[in-house]
C-alpha cells in the first residue's frame, strides 16, 4: 500500500490532518515538514502566511491503484500539451512535468 495525497483549501483542513509535502513560504523556507500532524495553532499560523491550500495525506491505495492514477496523470499531461507542437520551451516544460509526475530527479 502507498500513501496518497490531495490538495485541500485551508478552510477545509482540520486539526489532526497530516501534511503530505513540506510546506514552504514564499521564498522557499520550510515552514513545516512533510508528515507533521497539524494542530489548531499551526493552522492559524499557516493562514497568516497567506497560504490557501495544503497537500495532505489521504487514504492508502494499492500499487495497482497508484499505477492507474499515474497513467491518468500522464494522459492529462499529454492532453494539456497537445497543441504545443515542437516548440522548445513547451517541450522542456513538458519534460519537467513528466519527470516530476514519474518521480524522476535530475
Jmol script that loads the backbone (N, CA, C; Angstrom):
load data "model"
ATOM      1  N   UNK A   1       0.830  -1.182   0.000  1.00  0.00           N
ATOM      2  CA  UNK A   1       0.000   0.000   0.000  1.00  0.00           C
ATOM      3  C   UNK A   1       0.876   1.247   0.000  1.00  0.00           C
ATOM      4  N   UNK A   2       0.425   2.243  -0.715  1.00  0.00           N
ATOM      5  CA  UNK A   2       1.144   3.503  -0.806  1.00  0.00           C
ATOM      6  C   UNK A   2       0.228   4.617  -0.326  1.00  0.00           C
ATOM      7  N   UNK A   3       0.840   5.645   0.188  1.00  0.00           N
ATOM      8  CA  UNK A   3       0.055   6.791   0.637  1.00  0.00           C
ATOM      9  C   UNK A   3      -0.303   7.651  -0.553  1.00  0.00           C
ATOM     10  N   UNK A   4      -1.409   8.292  -0.450  1.00  0.00           N
ATOM     11  CA  UNK A   4      -1.907   9.162  -1.494  1.00  0.00           C
ATOM     12  C   UNK A   4      -2.074  10.548  -0.881  1.00  0.00           C
ATOM     13  N   UNK A   5      -2.007  11.558  -1.708  1.00  0.00           N
ATOM     14  CA  UNK A   5      -2.214  12.912  -1.197  1.00  0.00           C
ATOM     15  C   UNK A   5      -3.194  13.649  -2.084  1.00  0.00           C
ATOM     16  N   UNK A   6      -3.715  14.725  -1.561  1.00  0.00           N
ATOM     17  CA  UNK A   6      -4.592  15.605  -2.330  1.00  0.00           C
ATOM     18  C   UNK A   6      -4.451  17.013  -1.784  1.00  0.00           C
ATOM     19  N   UNK A   7      -4.866  17.962  -2.581  1.00  0.00           N
ATOM     20  CA  UNK A   7      -4.828  19.358  -2.153  1.00  0.00           C
ATOM     21  C   UNK A   7      -6.200  19.740  -1.622  1.00  0.00           C
ATOM     22  N   UNK A   8      -6.184  20.429  -0.489  1.00  0.00           N
ATOM     23  CA  UNK A   8      -7.416  20.902   0.123  1.00  0.00           C
ATOM     24  C   UNK A   8      -7.288  22.384   0.428  1.00  0.00           C
ATOM     25  N   UNK A   9      -8.384  23.136   0.257  1.00  0.00           N
ATOM     26  CA  UNK A   9      -8.348  24.532   0.696  1.00  0.00           C
ATOM     27  C   UNK A   9      -8.105  24.579   2.204  1.00  0.00           C
ATOM     28  N   UNK A  10      -7.360  25.555   2.634  1.00  0.00           N
ATOM     29  CA  UNK A  10      -7.030  25.672   4.055  1.00  0.00           C
ATOM     30  C   UNK A  10      -8.287  25.676   4.924  1.00  0.00           C
ATOM     31  N   UNK A  11      -9.357  26.258   4.420  1.00  0.00           N
ATOM     32  CA  UNK A  11     -10.602  26.329   5.194  1.00  0.00           C
ATOM     33  C   UNK A  11     -11.208  24.953   5.462  1.00  0.00           C
ATOM     34  N   UNK A  12     -10.818  23.937   4.692  1.00  0.00           N
ATOM     35  CA  UNK A  12     -11.366  22.585   4.872  1.00  0.00           C
ATOM     36  C   UNK A  12     -10.413  21.644   5.604  1.00  0.00           C
ATOM     37  N   UNK A  13      -9.209  22.112   5.896  1.00  0.00           N
ATOM     38  CA  UNK A  13      -8.239  21.282   6.614  1.00  0.00           C
ATOM     39  C   UNK A  13      -8.581  21.312   8.100  1.00  0.00           C
ATOM     40  N   UNK A  14      -8.575  20.138   8.722  1.00  0.00           N
ATOM     41  CA  UNK A  14      -8.933  20.046  10.133  1.00  0.00           C
ATOM     42  C   UNK A  14      -7.728  19.651  10.986  1.00  0.00           C
ATOM     43  N   UNK A  15      -7.843  19.902  12.258  1.00  0.00           N
ATOM     44  CA  UNK A  15      -6.813  19.501  13.210  1.00  0.00           C
ATOM     45  C   UNK A  15      -6.653  17.984  13.131  1.00  0.00           C
ATOM     46  N   UNK A  16      -5.396  17.519  13.135  1.00  0.00           N
ATOM     47  CA  UNK A  16      -5.125  16.093  13.055  1.00  0.00           C
ATOM     48  C   UNK A  16      -4.791  15.612  11.655  1.00  0.00           C
ATOM     49  N   UNK A  17      -4.964  16.486  10.662  1.00  0.00           N
ATOM     50  CA  UNK A  17      -4.608  16.156   9.288  1.00  0.00           C
ATOM     51  C   UNK A  17      -3.097  16.090   9.166  1.00  0.00           C
ATOM     52  N   UNK A  18      -2.606  15.180   8.315  1.00  0.00           N
ATOM     53  CA  UNK A  18      -1.165  15.002   8.146  1.00  0.00           C
ATOM     54  C   UNK A  18      -0.728  15.678   6.849  1.00  0.00           C
ATOM     55  N   UNK A  19       0.308  16.495   6.937  1.00  0.00           N
ATOM     56  CA  UNK A  19       0.863  17.212   5.794  1.00  0.00           C
ATOM     57  C   UNK A  19       1.617  16.230   4.889  1.00  0.00           C
ATOM     58  N   UNK A  20       1.307  16.224   3.590  1.00  0.00           N
ATOM     59  CA  UNK A  20       1.912  15.268   2.661  1.00  0.00           C
ATOM     60  C   UNK A  20       3.244  15.755   2.091  1.00  0.00           C
ATOM     61  N   UNK A  21       3.426  17.055   1.986  1.00  0.00           N
ATOM     62  CA  UNK A  21       4.653  17.630   1.425  1.00  0.00           C
ATOM     63  C   UNK A  21       5.147  18.732   2.354  1.00  0.00           C
ATOM     64  N   UNK A  22       6.437  19.036   2.260  1.00  0.00           N
ATOM     65  CA  UNK A  22       6.961  20.168   3.024  1.00  0.00           C
ATOM     66  C   UNK A  22       6.149  21.413   2.684  1.00  0.00           C
ATOM     67  N   UNK A  23       5.829  22.189   3.676  1.00  0.00           N
ATOM     68  CA  UNK A  23       5.133  23.454   3.466  1.00  0.00           C
ATOM     69  C   UNK A  23       6.178  24.555   3.434  1.00  0.00           C
ATOM     70  N   UNK A  24       6.233  25.267   2.311  1.00  0.00           N
ATOM     71  CA  UNK A  24       7.253  26.293   2.108  1.00  0.00           C
ATOM     72  C   UNK A  24       6.627  27.675   2.135  1.00  0.00           C
ATOM     73  N   UNK A  25       7.415  28.661   2.558  1.00  0.00           N
ATOM     74  CA  UNK A  25       6.938  30.038   2.472  1.00  0.00           C
ATOM     75  C   UNK A  25       7.245  30.580   1.081  1.00  0.00           C
ATOM     76  N   UNK A  26       6.988  31.847   0.854  1.00  0.00           N
ATOM     77  CA  UNK A  26       7.135  32.442  -0.481  1.00  0.00           C
ATOM     78  C   UNK A  26       8.558  32.434  -1.007  1.00  0.00           C
ATOM     79  N   UNK A  27       9.538  32.355  -0.121  1.00  0.00           N
ATOM     80  CA  UNK A  27      10.929  32.357  -0.571  1.00  0.00           C
ATOM     81  C   UNK A  27      11.572  30.977  -0.498  1.00  0.00           C
ATOM     82  N   UNK A  28      10.761  29.952  -0.165  1.00  0.00           N
ATOM     83  CA  UNK A  28      11.270  28.589  -0.189  1.00  0.00           C
ATOM     84  C   UNK A  28      11.749  28.020   1.123  1.00  0.00           C
ATOM     85  N   UNK A  29      11.568  28.749   2.218  1.00  0.00           N
ATOM     86  CA  UNK A  29      11.948  28.224   3.531  1.00  0.00           C
ATOM     87  C   UNK A  29      10.887  27.243   4.010  1.00  0.00           C
ATOM     88  N   UNK A  30      11.304  26.155   4.645  1.00  0.00           N
ATOM     89  CA  UNK A  30      10.369  25.161   5.154  1.00  0.00           C
ATOM     90  C   UNK A  30       9.689  25.692   6.414  1.00  0.00           C
ATOM     91  N   UNK A  31       8.371  25.812   6.322  1.00  0.00           N
ATOM     92  CA  UNK A  31       7.590  26.217   7.492  1.00  0.00           C
ATOM     93  C   UNK A  31       7.242  25.001   8.342  1.00  0.00           C
ATOM     94  N   UNK A  32       6.831  23.930   7.662  1.00  0.00           N
ATOM     95  CA  UNK A  32       6.508  22.672   8.325  1.00  0.00           C
ATOM     96  C   UNK A  32       6.962  21.520   7.441  1.00  0.00           C
ATOM     97  N   UNK A  33       7.545  20.472   8.026  1.00  0.00           N
ATOM     98  CA  UNK A  33       7.994  19.341   7.214  1.00  0.00           C
ATOM     99  C   UNK A  33       6.839  18.393   6.869  1.00  0.00           C
ATOM    100  N   UNK A  34       7.008  17.647   5.796  1.00  0.00           N
ATOM    101  CA  UNK A  34       6.031  16.619   5.430  1.00  0.00           C
ATOM    102  C   UNK A  34       5.908  15.627   6.572  1.00  0.00           C
ATOM    103  N   UNK A  35       4.700  15.123   6.787  1.00  0.00           N
ATOM    104  CA  UNK A  35       4.477  14.122   7.820  1.00  0.00           C
ATOM    105  C   UNK A  35       4.028  14.676   9.157  1.00  0.00           C
ATOM    106  N   UNK A  36       4.059  15.996   9.310  1.00  0.00           N
ATOM    107  CA  UNK A  36       3.650  16.591  10.577  1.00  0.00           C
ATOM    108  C   UNK A  36       2.116  16.548  10.683  1.00  0.00           C
ATOM    109  N   UNK A  37       1.641  16.275  11.892  1.00  0.00           N
ATOM    110  CA  UNK A  37       0.205  16.301  12.161  1.00  0.00           C
ATOM    111  C   UNK A  37      -0.160  17.720  12.577  1.00  0.00           C
ATOM    112  N   UNK A  38      -1.096  18.301  11.861  1.00  0.00           N
ATOM    113  CA  UNK A  38      -1.433  19.713  12.061  1.00  0.00           C
ATOM    114  C   UNK A  38      -2.260  19.944  13.318  1.00  0.00           C
ATOM    115  N   UNK A  39      -1.912  21.014  14.031  1.00  0.00           N
ATOM    116  CA  UNK A  39      -2.643  21.427  15.228  1.00  0.00           C
ATOM    117  C   UNK A  39      -3.414  22.714  14.905  1.00  0.00           C
ATOM    118  N   UNK A  40      -4.263  23.120  15.821  1.00  0.00           N
ATOM    119  CA  UNK A  40      -5.025  24.365  15.645  1.00  0.00           C
ATOM    120  C   UNK A  40      -4.077  25.551  15.505  1.00  0.00           C
ATOM    121  N   UNK A  41      -3.069  25.587  16.341  1.00  0.00           N
ATOM    122  CA  UNK A  41      -2.098  26.690  16.308  1.00  0.00           C
ATOM    123  C   UNK A  41      -1.350  26.731  14.965  1.00  0.00           C
ATOM    124  N   UNK A  42      -0.975  25.559  14.450  1.00  0.00           N
ATOM    125  CA  UNK A  42      -0.291  25.503  13.151  1.00  0.00           C
ATOM    126  C   UNK A  42      -1.191  26.038  12.041  1.00  0.00           C
ATOM    127  N   UNK A  43      -2.467  25.646  12.065  1.00  0.00           N
ATOM    128  CA  UNK A  43      -3.406  26.106  11.037  1.00  0.00           C
ATOM    129  C   UNK A  43      -3.571  27.624  11.084  1.00  0.00           C
ATOM    130  N   UNK A  44      -3.602  28.184  12.269  1.00  0.00           N
ATOM    131  CA  UNK A  44      -3.704  29.644  12.403  1.00  0.00           C
ATOM    132  C   UNK A  44      -2.451  30.324  11.846  1.00  0.00           C
ATOM    133  N   UNK A  45      -1.284  29.756  12.136  1.00  0.00           N
ATOM    134  CA  UNK A  45      -0.028  30.331  11.639  1.00  0.00           C
ATOM    135  C   UNK A  45       0.056  30.227  10.119  1.00  0.00           C
ATOM    136  N   UNK A  46      -0.407  29.112   9.563  1.00  0.00           N
ATOM    137  CA  UNK A  46      -0.394  28.921   8.110  1.00  0.00           C
ATOM    138  C   UNK A  46      -1.240  30.002   7.447  1.00  0.00           C
ATOM    139  N   UNK A  47      -2.392  30.278   8.006  1.00  0.00           N
ATOM    140  CA  UNK A  47      -3.282  31.302   7.446  1.00  0.00           C
ATOM    141  C   UNK A  47      -2.608  32.672   7.438  1.00  0.00           C
ATOM    142  N   UNK A  48      -1.774  32.953   8.424  1.00  0.00           N
ATOM    143  CA  UNK A  48      -1.080  34.240   8.491  1.00  0.00           C
ATOM    144  C   UNK A  48       0.004  34.365   7.424  1.00  0.00           C
ATOM    145  N   UNK A  49       0.414  33.248   6.832  1.00  0.00           N
ATOM    146  CA  UNK A  49       1.424  33.266   5.770  1.00  0.00           C
ATOM    147  C   UNK A  49       0.795  33.357   4.385  1.00  0.00           C
ATOM    148  N   UNK A  50      -0.498  33.646   4.325  1.00  0.00           N
ATOM    149  CA  UNK A  50      -1.217  33.809   3.065  1.00  0.00           C
ATOM    150  C   UNK A  50      -1.164  32.526   2.217  1.00  0.00           C
ATOM    151  N   UNK A  51      -1.267  31.378   2.877  1.00  0.00           N
ATOM    152  CA  UNK A  51      -1.310  30.084   2.199  1.00  0.00           C
ATOM    153  C   UNK A  51      -2.771  29.667   2.142  1.00  0.00           C
ATOM    154  N   UNK A  52      -3.214  29.266   0.952  1.00  0.00           N
ATOM    155  CA  UNK A  52      -4.638  28.997   0.758  1.00  0.00           C
ATOM    156  C   UNK A  52      -4.988  27.532   0.583  1.00  0.00           C
ATOM    157  N   UNK A  53      -3.990  26.678   0.317  1.00  0.00           N
ATOM    158  CA  UNK A  53      -4.268  25.251   0.196  1.00  0.00           C
ATOM    159  C   UNK A  53      -3.070  24.442   0.673  1.00  0.00           C
ATOM    160  N   UNK A  54      -3.340  23.207   1.073  1.00  0.00           N
ATOM    161  CA  UNK A  54      -2.296  22.332   1.586  1.00  0.00           C
ATOM    162  C   UNK A  54      -2.368  20.982   0.894  1.00  0.00           C
ATOM    163  N   UNK A  55      -1.215  20.353   0.764  1.00  0.00           N
ATOM    164  CA  UNK A  55      -1.131  18.990   0.280  1.00  0.00           C
ATOM    165  C   UNK A  55      -1.200  18.091   1.510  1.00  0.00           C
ATOM    166  N   UNK A  56      -2.269  17.311   1.595  1.00  0.00           N
ATOM    167  CA  UNK A  56      -2.461  16.478   2.776  1.00  0.00           C
ATOM    168  C   UNK A  56      -2.491  15.001   2.399  1.00  0.00           C
ATOM    169  N   UNK A  57      -2.133  14.157   3.373  1.00  0.00           N
ATOM    170  CA  UNK A  57      -2.198  12.719   3.141  1.00  0.00           C
ATOM    171  C   UNK A  57      -3.648  12.294   3.104  1.00  0.00           C
ATOM    172  N   UNK A  58      -3.917  11.388   2.186  1.00  0.00           N
ATOM    173  CA  UNK A  58      -5.259  10.854   2.009  1.00  0.00           C
ATOM    174  C   UNK A  58      -5.227   9.375   2.388  1.00  0.00           C
ATOM    175  N   UNK A  59      -6.169   8.637   1.956  1.00  0.00           N
ATOM    176  CA  UNK A  59      -6.221   7.211   2.261  1.00  0.00           C
ATOM    177  C   UNK A  59      -5.109   6.453   1.552  1.00  0.00           C
ATOM    178  N   UNK A  60      -4.749   5.315   2.088  1.00  0.00           N
ATOM    179  CA  UNK A  60      -3.733   4.473   1.453  1.00  0.00           C
ATOM    180  C   UNK A  60      -4.349   3.772   0.247  1.00  0.00           C
ATOM    181  N   UNK A  61      -3.533   3.571  -0.801  1.00  0.00           N
ATOM    182  CA  UNK A  61      -4.014   2.917  -2.009  1.00  0.00           C
ATOM    183  C   UNK A  61      -3.063   1.783  -2.375  1.00  0.00           C
ATOM    184  N   UNK A  62      -3.571   0.850  -3.170  1.00  0.00           N
ATOM    185  CA  UNK A  62      -2.755  -0.285  -3.602  1.00  0.00           C
ATOM    186  C   UNK A  62      -1.822   0.159  -4.724  1.00  0.00           C
ATOM    187  N   UNK A  63      -0.843  -0.675  -5.021  1.00  0.00           N
ATOM    188  CA  UNK A  63       0.102  -0.382  -6.104  1.00  0.00           C
ATOM    189  C   UNK A  63      -0.631  -0.285  -7.437  1.00  0.00           C
ATOM    190  N   UNK A  64      -1.652  -1.113  -7.640  1.00  0.00           N
ATOM    191  CA  UNK A  64      -2.422  -1.075  -8.889  1.00  0.00           C
ATOM    192  C   UNK A  64      -3.181   0.242  -9.022  1.00  0.00           C
ATOM    193  N   UNK A  65      -3.764   0.699  -7.922  1.00  0.00           N
ATOM    194  CA  UNK A  65      -4.475   1.980  -7.952  1.00  0.00           C
ATOM    195  C   UNK A  65      -3.498   3.124  -8.206  1.00  0.00           C
ATOM    196  N   UNK A  66      -2.307   3.021  -7.626  1.00  0.00           N
ATOM    197  CA  UNK A  66      -1.293   4.057  -7.829  1.00  0.00           C
ATOM    198  C   UNK A  66      -0.850   4.090  -9.296  1.00  0.00           C
ATOM    199  N   UNK A  67      -0.665   2.927  -9.907  1.00  0.00           N
ATOM    200  CA  UNK A  67      -0.283   2.865 -11.323  1.00  0.00           C
ATOM    201  C   UNK A  67      -1.367   3.458 -12.214  1.00  0.00           C
ATOM    202  N   UNK A  68      -2.628   3.140 -11.920  1.00  0.00           N
ATOM    203  CA  UNK A  68      -3.742   3.690 -12.691  1.00  0.00           C
ATOM    204  C   UNK A  68      -3.793   5.208 -12.533  1.00  0.00           C
ATOM    205  N   UNK A  69      -3.549   5.695 -11.336  1.00  0.00           N
ATOM    206  CA  UNK A  69      -3.532   7.132 -11.086  1.00  0.00           C
ATOM    207  C   UNK A  69      -2.421   7.804 -11.883  1.00  0.00           C
ATOM    208  N   UNK A  70      -1.231   7.185 -11.907  1.00  0.00           N
ATOM    209  CA  UNK A  70      -0.117   7.732 -12.675  1.00  0.00           C
ATOM    210  C   UNK A  70      -0.450   7.755 -14.168  1.00  0.00           C
ATOM    211  N   UNK A  71      -1.036   6.695 -14.674  1.00  0.00           N
ATOM    212  CA  UNK A  71      -1.429   6.665 -16.098  1.00  0.00           C
ATOM    213  C   UNK A  71      -2.396   7.809 -16.408  1.00  0.00           C
ATOM    214  N   UNK A  72      -3.356   8.036 -15.526  1.00  0.00           N
ATOM    215  CA  UNK A  72      -4.310   9.138 -15.724  1.00  0.00           C
ATOM    216  C   UNK A  72      -3.607  10.489 -15.722  1.00  0.00           C
ATOM    217  N   UNK A  73      -2.654  10.669 -14.810  1.00  0.00           N
ATOM    218  CA  UNK A  73      -1.919  11.936 -14.737  1.00  0.00           C
ATOM    219  C   UNK A  73      -1.074  12.153 -15.989  1.00  0.00           C
ATOM    220  N   UNK A  74      -0.424  11.094 -16.472  1.00  0.00           N
ATOM    221  CA  UNK A  74       0.398  11.213 -17.677  1.00  0.00           C
ATOM    222  C   UNK A  74      -0.470  11.496 -18.902  1.00  0.00           C
ATOM    223  N   UNK A  75      -1.631  10.876 -18.969  1.00  0.00           N
ATOM    224  CA  UNK A  75      -2.559  11.152 -20.075  1.00  0.00           C
ATOM    225  C   UNK A  75      -3.028  12.603 -20.023  1.00  0.00           C
ATOM    226  N   UNK A  76      -3.252  13.110 -18.835  1.00  0.00           N
ATOM    227  CA  UNK A  76      -3.671  14.509 -18.672  1.00  0.00           C
ATOM    228  C   UNK A  76      -2.576  15.465 -19.145  1.00  0.00           C
ATOM    229  N   UNK A  77      -1.323  15.117 -18.857  1.00  0.00           N
ATOM    230  CA  UNK A  77      -0.205  15.944 -19.320  1.00  0.00           C
ATOM    231  C   UNK A  77      -0.171  15.971 -20.846  1.00  0.00           C
ATOM    232  N   UNK A  78      -0.380  14.828 -21.472  1.00  0.00           N
ATOM    233  CA  UNK A  78      -0.414  14.772 -22.939  1.00  0.00           C
ATOM    234  C   UNK A  78      -1.529  15.655 -23.489  1.00  0.00           C
ATOM    235  N   UNK A  79      -2.676  15.636 -22.827  1.00  0.00           N
ATOM    236  CA  UNK A  79      -3.799  16.477 -23.258  1.00  0.00           C
ATOM    237  C   UNK A  79      -3.456  17.956 -23.124  1.00  0.00           C
ATOM    238  N   UNK A  80      -2.860  18.317 -22.014  1.00  0.00           N
ATOM    239  CA  UNK A  80      -2.518  19.718 -21.771  1.00  0.00           C
ATOM    240  C   UNK A  80      -1.534  20.236 -22.822  1.00  0.00           C
ATOM    241  N   UNK A  81      -0.559  19.410 -23.191  1.00  0.00           N
ATOM    242  CA  UNK A  81       0.484  19.842 -24.123  1.00  0.00           C
ATOM    243  C   UNK A  81       0.192  19.445 -25.574  1.00  0.00           C
ATOM    244  N   UNK A  82      -1.024  19.048 -25.899  1.00  0.00           N
ATOM    245  CA  UNK A  82      -1.342  18.549 -27.243  1.00  0.00           C
ATOM    246  C   UNK A  82      -1.141  19.578 -28.349  1.00  0.00           C
ATOM    247  N   UNK A  83      -1.255  20.841 -28.053  1.00  0.00           N
ATOM    248  CA  UNK A  83      -1.100  21.885 -29.068  1.00  0.00           C
ATOM    249  C   UNK A  83       0.267  22.559 -29.022  1.00  0.00           C
ATOM    250  N   UNK A  84       1.156  22.040 -28.226  1.00  0.00           N
ATOM    251  CA  UNK A  84       2.462  22.682 -28.053  1.00  0.00           C
ATOM    252  C   UNK A  84       3.352  22.535 -29.277  1.00  0.00           C
ATOM    253  N   UNK A  85       3.121  21.510 -30.068  1.00  0.00           N
ATOM    254  CA  UNK A  85       3.965  21.302 -31.238  1.00  0.00           C
ATOM    255  C   UNK A  85       5.387  20.974 -30.829  1.00  0.00           C
ATOM    256  N   UNK A  86       6.320  21.438 -31.597  1.00  0.00           N
ATOM    257  CA  UNK A  86       7.732  21.141 -31.341  1.00  0.00           C
ATOM    258  C   UNK A  86       8.488  22.339 -30.781  1.00  0.00           C
ATOM    259  N   UNK A  87       7.786  23.261 -30.136  1.00  0.00           N
ATOM    260  CA  UNK A  87       8.462  24.421 -29.578  1.00  0.00           C
ATOM    261  C   UNK A  87       9.297  24.016 -28.374  1.00  0.00           C
ATOM    262  N   UNK A  88      10.507  24.505 -28.334  1.00  0.00           N
ATOM    263  CA  UNK A  88      11.447  24.111 -27.280  1.00  0.00           C
ATOM    264  C   UNK A  88      10.976  24.479 -25.876  1.00  0.00           C
ATOM    265  N   UNK A  89      10.484  25.677 -25.623  1.00  0.00           N
ATOM    266  CA  UNK A  89      10.067  25.979 -24.242  1.00  0.00           C
ATOM    267  C   UNK A  89       8.961  25.036 -23.763  1.00  0.00           C
ATOM    268  N   UNK A  90       7.986  24.761 -24.619  1.00  0.00           N
ATOM    269  CA  UNK A  90       6.880  23.882 -24.227  1.00  0.00           C
ATOM    270  C   UNK A  90       7.367  22.449 -23.998  1.00  0.00           C
ATOM    271  N   UNK A  91       8.231  21.962 -24.872  1.00  0.00           N
ATOM    272  CA  UNK A  91       8.748  20.602 -24.712  1.00  0.00           C
ATOM    273  C   UNK A  91       9.600  20.473 -23.455  1.00  0.00           C
ATOM    274  N   UNK A  92      10.364  21.494 -23.146  1.00  0.00           N
ATOM    275  CA  UNK A  92      11.175  21.472 -21.934  1.00  0.00           C
ATOM    276  C   UNK A  92      10.278  21.436 -20.691  1.00  0.00           C
ATOM    277  N   UNK A  93       9.267  22.291 -20.685  1.00  0.00           N
ATOM    278  CA  UNK A  93       8.329  22.305 -19.565  1.00  0.00           C
ATOM    279  C   UNK A  93       7.624  20.956 -19.442  1.00  0.00           C
ATOM    280  N   UNK A  94       7.189  20.408 -20.563  1.00  0.00           N
ATOM    281  CA  UNK A  94       6.519  19.102 -20.551  1.00  0.00           C
ATOM    282  C   UNK A  94       7.440  18.036 -19.968  1.00  0.00           C
ATOM    283  N   UNK A  95       8.706  18.037 -20.352  1.00  0.00           N
ATOM    284  CA  UNK A  95       9.634  17.024 -19.836  1.00  0.00           C
ATOM    285  C   UNK A  95       9.814  17.170 -18.325  1.00  0.00           C
ATOM    286  N   UNK A  96       9.861  18.410 -17.836  1.00  0.00           N
ATOM    287  CA  UNK A  96       9.969  18.633 -16.396  1.00  0.00           C
ATOM    288  C   UNK A  96       8.732  18.102 -15.659  1.00  0.00           C
ATOM    289  N   UNK A  97       7.569  18.385 -16.213  1.00  0.00           N
ATOM    290  CA  UNK A  97       6.324  17.932 -15.588  1.00  0.00           C
ATOM    291  C   UNK A  97       6.254  16.401 -15.602  1.00  0.00           C
ATOM    292  N   UNK A  98       6.629  15.783 -16.714  1.00  0.00           N
ATOM    293  CA  UNK A  98       6.625  14.321 -16.799  1.00  0.00           C
ATOM    294  C   UNK A  98       7.598  13.705 -15.796  1.00  0.00           C
ATOM    295  N   UNK A  99       8.792  14.272 -15.704  1.00  0.00           N
ATOM    296  CA  UNK A  99       9.759  13.756 -14.745  1.00  0.00           C
ATOM    297  C   UNK A  99       9.253  13.900 -13.311  1.00  0.00           C
ATOM    298  N   UNK A 100       8.635  15.020 -13.027  1.00  0.00           N
ATOM    299  CA  UNK A 100       8.085  15.235 -11.683  1.00  0.00           C
ATOM    300  C   UNK A 100       7.013  14.184 -11.366  1.00  0.00           C
ATOM    301  N   UNK A 101       6.087  13.992 -12.289  1.00  0.00           N
ATOM    302  CA  UNK A 101       4.997  13.038 -12.076  1.00  0.00           C
ATOM    303  C   UNK A 101       5.519  11.604 -11.945  1.00  0.00           C
ATOM    304  N   UNK A 102       6.583  11.285 -12.651  1.00  0.00           N
ATOM    305  CA  UNK A 102       7.126   9.930 -12.628  1.00  0.00           C
ATOM    306  C   UNK A 102       8.120   9.741 -11.481  1.00  0.00           C
ATOM    307  N   UNK A 103       8.406  10.800 -10.753  1.00  0.00           N
ATOM    308  CA  UNK A 103       9.327  10.699  -9.624  1.00  0.00           C
ATOM    309  C   UNK A 103      10.778  10.624 -10.025  1.00  0.00           C
ATOM    310  N   UNK A 104      11.092  11.108 -11.232  1.00  0.00           N
ATOM    311  CA  UNK A 104      12.462  11.108 -11.727  1.00  0.00           C
ATOM    312  C   UNK A 104      13.128  12.398 -11.311  1.00  0.00           C
ATOM    313  N   UNK A 105      14.289  12.305 -10.682  1.00  0.00           N
ATOM    314  CA  UNK A 105      15.012  13.535 -10.322  1.00  0.00           C
ATOM    315  C   UNK A 105      16.166  13.736 -11.273  1.00  0.00           C
ATOM    316  N   UNK A 106      16.433  14.990 -11.583  1.00  0.00           N
ATOM    317  CA  UNK A 106      17.539  15.328 -12.488  1.00  0.00           C
ATOM    318  C   UNK A 106      18.543  16.143 -11.755  1.00  0.00           C
TER     319      UNK A 106
END
end "model"
wireframe off; spacefill off
backbone 0.3
color backbone group
